[in-house]
Amino acid sequence: MSKKRNSPPTDADVEHLLRSSPPEARAAFFALRALIHDTLGGISERYLPGWGAVGFHHPRAGYCVGLFVRPDDILVLFEHGVELPDPEGLLTGAQKQTRQIPIRRVEDIPINGLRALLHAAAAQQR
């Protein structure tokens, strides 16, 4: 595993994050990761071991979204989610800044709504 925080995650890092996850959550993590890369070309990943997450950094918006591994699901967390338009009502949370979408299975991924949120997050300039 890479020891350096904020470095790209290795395969071993990802396996370490997902070591206790059920198969459905593991599959959701990989599907979400692929969707983020497919939607936001040029985005880079950073390993956040202290948070149990992989963060995604956009060249213009900076850190905009992360995949946080929890015991039974994957949390798609938008760093400035409170500012995002959410016409489908996908985002949850009452924090001052972040909003999230919990995902348990691949079938739970709201592809079109998540793509719209990802585009909006990448359009934010920090």
PyMOL commands that set and color helices and strands:
alter all, ss='L'
color gray80, all
select helices_A, chain A and resi 11-17+23-39+81-83+106-108+111-123
alter helices_A, ss='H'
color red, helices_A
select strands_A, chain A and resi 44-48+53-58+62-69+74-78+99-103
alter strands_A, ss='S'
color yellow, strands_A
deselect
rebuild
show_as cartoon
